[in-house]
Amino acid sequence: MNTLDQARATQLRNIEAKTGRGLAALRVAIAGSGKSRHGEVRAWLMETYGLGYGDANALVHYAAESDGQSAADSRSDDAVLDEIYAGKKAHLRPVHEAVIDAVRLFGAFEAVPKKAYVALRRAKQFAMIGPKTNERAELGINLKDDASCDRAVAQKPGGMCQYAVALTAPEQVDAEVVALLRRAYDAAG
């Protein structure tokens, strides 16, 4: 079992301990909740079981995979990326690739395609990348301490990332951005 699989197994065991219910019982509860959309189920789990965003999100993914669905609706990662960077956003795909290429130099990580972005994870999510508008991509950074990077804009507390960096071209994934990514990567692992 690789490090990411171990981290996921630990998170699921912790969810069982927090809720006092086994994963099978939680899947049954989710199925009976009357909620079907990912965000609705996540919010329901947070409200019903007092789970945090990350634990609720992980449980929704686990339940979907256990029901024979994949996190990306059985589509390949390339197909999901083609949808994320379609049409007027296609020119932003090289920005995405520049971020991924930089992170690959750090070591093992997981790129998890979502509907509108890709989450980058080790033991926990350390960054996300995706189009923010038709003109720019946004690199979200999870870093608890000061980013000490002029291009990193602090985000409102409680969001998915503490900082965001606007990117419009691959060359903007420069030493400053890579150093910030590296700090977030190291902290997540």
C-alpha positions as CSV (number, residue, x, y, z in Angstrom):
1,M,0.0,0.0,0.0
2,N,1.5,3.4,-1.0
3,T,1.6,6.4,1.3
4,L,-1.5,8.0,-0.2
5,D,-3.5,4.8,0.2
6,Q,-2.3,4.5,3.8
7,A,-3.3,8.1,4.5
8,R,-6.7,7.5,3.0
9,A,-7.2,4.4,5.1
10,T,-6.2,6.3,8.2
11,Q,-8.6,9.1,7.4
12,L,-11.5,6.6,6.9
13,R,-10.7,4.9,10.2
14,N,-10.7,8.3,11.9
15,I,-14.1,9.1,10.4
16,E,-15.4,5.8,11.8
17,A,-14.1,6.8,15.2
18,K,-15.5,10.3,15.0
19,T,-19.0,9.2,14.0
20,G,-19.1,6.0,16.0
21,R,-20.3,4.2,12.8
22,G,-18.7,1.8,10.4
23,L,-18.1,2.6,6.8
24,A,-20.9,0.3,5.6
25,A,-23.4,2.0,8.0
26,L,-22.3,5.4,6.8
27,R,-22.8,4.3,3.2
28,V,-26.3,3.2,4.0
29,A,-27.0,6.5,5.8
30,I,-25.8,8.4,2.8
31,A,-28.0,6.3,0.5
32,G,-31.0,7.0,2.7
33,S,-30.3,10.7,3.1
34,G,-32.2,11.7,0.0
35,K,-29.2,13.7,-1.2
36,S,-27.6,12.8,-4.5
37,R,-25.2,15.6,-5.5
38,H,-21.7,15.6,-4.1
39,G,-21.9,19.0,-2.4
40,E,-25.3,18.2,-0.9
41,V,-24.1,14.9,0.5
42,R,-20.9,16.5,1.9
43,A,-23.0,19.3,3.6
44,W,-25.4,16.7,5.0
45,L,-22.5,14.7,6.5
46,M,-20.9,17.8,8.0
47,E,-24.3,18.8,9.6
48,T,-25.4,15.3,10.6
49,Y,-22.1,13.9,11.9
50,G,-20.1,17.0,12.7
51,L,-17.4,16.1,10.2
52,G,-15.0,18.7,8.8
53,Y,-15.0,19.6,5.1
54,G,-12.1,17.2,4.2
55,D,-13.5,14.2,6.1
56,A,-17.0,14.7,4.7
57,N,-15.5,15.1,1.2
58,A,-13.4,11.9,1.6
59,L,-16.4,10.0,2.8
60,V,-18.5,11.1,-0.2
61,H,-15.8,9.9,-2.6
62,Y,-15.5,6.6,-0.7
63,A,-19.2,6.0,-0.8
64,A,-19.3,6.8,-4.5
65,E,-16.4,4.4,-5.3
66,S,-17.9,1.7,-3.2
67,D,-21.1,2.0,-5.2
68,G,-19.2,1.4,-8.4
69,Q,-18.8,5.0,-9.4
70,S,-15.4,6.7,-9.7
71,A,-14.6,10.2,-8.6
72,A,-14.5,11.3,-12.2
73,D,-17.5,9.4,-13.5
74,S,-15.3,6.6,-15.0
75,R,-13.7,9.1,-17.4
76,S,-9.9,9.1,-17.9
77,D,-7.9,11.9,-16.3
78,D,-7.2,13.2,-19.8
79,A,-10.9,13.3,-20.7
80,V,-11.6,15.3,-17.5
81,L,-8.8,17.7,-18.2
82,D,-10.1,18.1,-21.8
83,E,-13.5,19.2,-20.3
84,I,-11.9,21.5,-17.7
85,Y,-9.8,23.2,-20.3
86,A,-12.3,23.3,-23.2
87,G,-13.3,26.1,-25.5
88,K,-12.1,29.5,-24.4
89,K,-10.1,28.0,-21.5
90,A,-8.0,25.7,-23.7
91,H,-5.1,28.1,-23.8
92,L,-4.8,27.6,-20.0
93,R,-3.9,23.9,-20.2
94,P,-0.1,24.6,-20.6
95,V,-0.3,26.6,-17.3
96,H,-1.8,23.4,-15.7
97,E,0.9,21.3,-17.2
98,A,3.7,23.6,-16.0
99,V,2.3,23.3,-12.4
100,I,2.1,19.5,-12.6
101,D,5.6,19.3,-14.1
102,A,7.0,21.4,-11.2
103,V,5.3,19.3,-8.5
104,R,6.5,16.0,-10.2
105,L,10.1,17.1,-9.3
106,F,9.1,17.1,-5.6
107,G,8.2,13.4,-5.4
108,A,5.0,11.3,-5.1
109,F,1.6,13.0,-5.1
110,E,-1.9,12.4,-6.4
111,A,-3.7,14.6,-8.9
112,V,-7.4,14.2,-8.4
113,P,-9.5,15.7,-11.2
114,K,-12.7,17.4,-10.0
115,K,-15.4,19.0,-12.1
116,A,-13.6,22.4,-12.6
117,Y,-10.1,21.9,-11.2
118,V,-7.5,19.3,-10.2
119,A,-6.7,18.7,-6.5
120,L,-3.1,17.9,-5.7
121,R,-2.7,15.7,-2.6
122,R,-0.2,13.9,-0.5
123,A,-1.5,12.9,2.9
124,K,-3.8,15.9,2.5
125,Q,-4.5,18.4,-0.3
126,F,-1.7,20.9,-0.7
127,A,-2.8,22.7,-3.8
128,M,-5.4,22.9,-6.6
129,I,-5.2,24.2,-10.2
130,G,-7.9,25.1,-12.6
131,P,-9.3,27.9,-14.7
132,K,-10.7,30.7,-12.7
133,T,-12.0,32.7,-15.7
134,N,-11.6,32.3,-19.5
135,E,-8.4,34.5,-19.2
136,R,-6.6,33.0,-16.2
137,A,-6.0,29.9,-14.1
138,E,-5.8,29.9,-10.4
139,L,-3.4,28.0,-8.3
140,G,-4.8,27.5,-4.8
141,I,-2.2,26.8,-2.1
142,N,-2.9,25.2,1.3
143,L,-0.3,26.7,3.6
144,K,-0.9,27.5,7.3
145,D,2.0,29.9,7.6
146,D,2.7,33.2,5.8
147,A,3.1,32.6,2.1
148,S,5.8,35.4,1.9
149,C,5.1,35.7,-1.9
150,D,3.8,38.9,-3.3
151,R,1.7,37.1,-5.9
152,A,-0.1,34.9,-3.4
153,V,-3.3,36.5,-2.4
154,A,-4.7,35.5,1.1
155,Q,-8.2,33.9,0.8
156,K,-11.1,34.2,3.3
157,P,-10.8,31.9,6.2
158,G,-12.8,28.6,5.9
159,G,-12.1,28.2,2.2
160,M,-10.5,25.4,0.4
161,C,-7.1,27.1,0.2
162,Q,-5.4,29.8,2.2
163,Y,-3.7,31.5,-0.8
164,A,-4.4,31.9,-4.5
165,V,-2.0,32.8,-7.3
166,A,-3.4,34.0,-10.6
167,L,-1.6,32.5,-13.6
168,T,-2.0,33.4,-17.3
169,A,1.0,31.7,-18.9
170,P,3.3,28.7,-18.2
171,E,6.3,30.9,-17.6
172,Q,4.6,32.4,-14.6
173,V,5.2,29.1,-12.8
174,D,8.5,30.5,-11.9
175,A,11.0,29.9,-9.0
176,E,8.8,32.0,-6.6
177,V,5.7,30.0,-7.3
178,V,7.6,26.7,-7.3
179,A,9.1,27.5,-3.9
180,L,5.6,28.3,-2.5
181,L,4.3,25.0,-4.0
182,R,7.2,23.1,-2.4
183,R,6.5,24.5,1.0
184,A,2.8,23.5,0.7
185,Y,3.9,20.0,-0.6
186,D,6.3,19.5,2.3
187,A,3.7,20.6,4.9
188,A,1.1,18.1,3.5
189,G,3.1,15.1,3.8
